C-alpha cells in the first residue's frame, strides 16, 4: 500500500526498526567519512576520551536512521524527497552494541499544489534503553493521491 500525503495526519506516530550498531561498521564508516580519533582509535578513545571508548559519528547515526526510515516507511511512501532539516541534534553517544529504533511524529502538513504536499515530522532515534540518541525535524514532500 502506497502512503500518500493524505494518509498522514498531524499527531500520527510511527515506531519501527531495530538496527544493531557493530564496531566493524562504526570503524568502516568513520574511517571513510569522519576519521576523528574518538571514532577510529579504539585504544586512545578508551584511555583519553570522555566517552570511555569508541562512539559513532553523528553522521553515521543519521545514516542508520535514514536506513530504518527507508526500510519501514519511505519504501512504501509516495515520497518526492526532502526539502531539508529544520533541526538535527546528537543527544547521547552511540556505541558498539547499541540497538537503535526510530519514532516519527507528524508535526505539520501543508498542501502545496494539487500534486504534492509537505509534511514536517520529528524523528527520534532511540537506543535500547529508550534514550533519544538523535533528534531531527525534517520537511518531506509527498505526492497527493488525487494529483497522481
N, C-alpha and C positions, 0 to 999 in steps of 0.2 A: 504494500500500500504506500503510495507516494504521499509525503507530508507537504502540504501546500501552506501558504500564508494563512489561509482561513482556518486551518486545523490547529493553529497555535493561539492560545488565549493568555492574556495578561494574568499573572499569578500561577500559571501552569508550571509544575516542577517535574523534571525527569531525573532519575538517578540510575546510573549504569556503570558498567566497566569493572575490570579487575586487571590491573597491569602490575606485574612484579618487576621491580627495579633490580637489575643484576649489576654486579661490579663490572663485568666484562662490557656490557652495553654502556654503562656510565663512562668507563675509560675510553671506549671507542669514540663515543660522541664528543667527549671533552678533548681528546687528542686532535680531533679534526676541526672542531668549531670553537672551543673555549678552553685552551690549554693553560689555564691558571693553575698554580701548584696545588691548591686545595681540591682541585678536580682530578689531577693526574698523578700526583706524587703521594702514594699511599703512606709511606714511612714518614715523610715530612708532615703530612696532614694529621697523622696520629700523634706526632710529637709536638707540633708547633701551632696547629690551627685551633681556633676557639670552638670548632665543631667536633674535635676529637677523632676525626677520620675523614675519609672521602665523602664528598657531597656532590650531587648532580649539579650541573649548570642549570640555571633557571631556564635557559633556552631549551635544554633537554626536557625539563619538566613540562614546558609549554608544548613541546613536540609530542611527548607521551600523551598529554591531554588531548591534543588535536587528533591523535590516532584513535583514542577512545570515542571522541566526538564523531569522527567519520564512521567508525565501525558500528556505532549504536544509534546514530541519528542521521548524519548527512548522507550516508549511503542510500537512505530511503527518502531523502528530502528533495524537494524541488528548489534546492539552493542555487542561487546565482552568484555566489561569492560574498565576501565581506567588504564592507566599507572601511573597517578598521576597528581599533580598540580604543575605548574611552579611558580604560584603566587596566593596568597589569601590575600585580603585586606578588612577590615571592615572600611568603609569610613564615614558613618553617622549612629548614633544610630537609632535603630528601636524600636518603642514604640507601646503600645497597641493602636489599631485603625488604624495603618498604613495599607495600601493596597499595596501589593508587586506584581511586574510583572518581567519578565525576557526578556533580549535582548541578543542574542547569535550571534557572528560573527565568521565565519571560517577564521582563520589566515593563516594556512598552511596545506598541505596534503602531505603524503608520502606513496607510495605503498611499504609495507614491504615484502610481499610474494604474491604468486598467490591467496591466500585465504583471506588476510586481508591487511588493510591499517590503518594508524594512522592519526587522524585529530586533529590539535591544534586549540582550539577555545577560544575566550574571552567571558566570561559570565558576564553580568552586571545585578545585582538585583536592580530594581528601586522602589522607593516609589511612592505614588500617586501624588507627585509634580514633578516627573521625575528625582529626585536626585538619583545618584548611591549610594546605601547604602552598597553594597558589590560588589567587582570585583574579578574574578578569571580567570586564564588561565589554561586550562586543556588539557590533552593529552588522547584521547579516541580511542580505536581500533574498527573498523567496518569491518564486513565481506564484501568481494568483490563479486559482483554479479556473475562474471564469475568463482569464486572459490568455489561456493556452493558445 
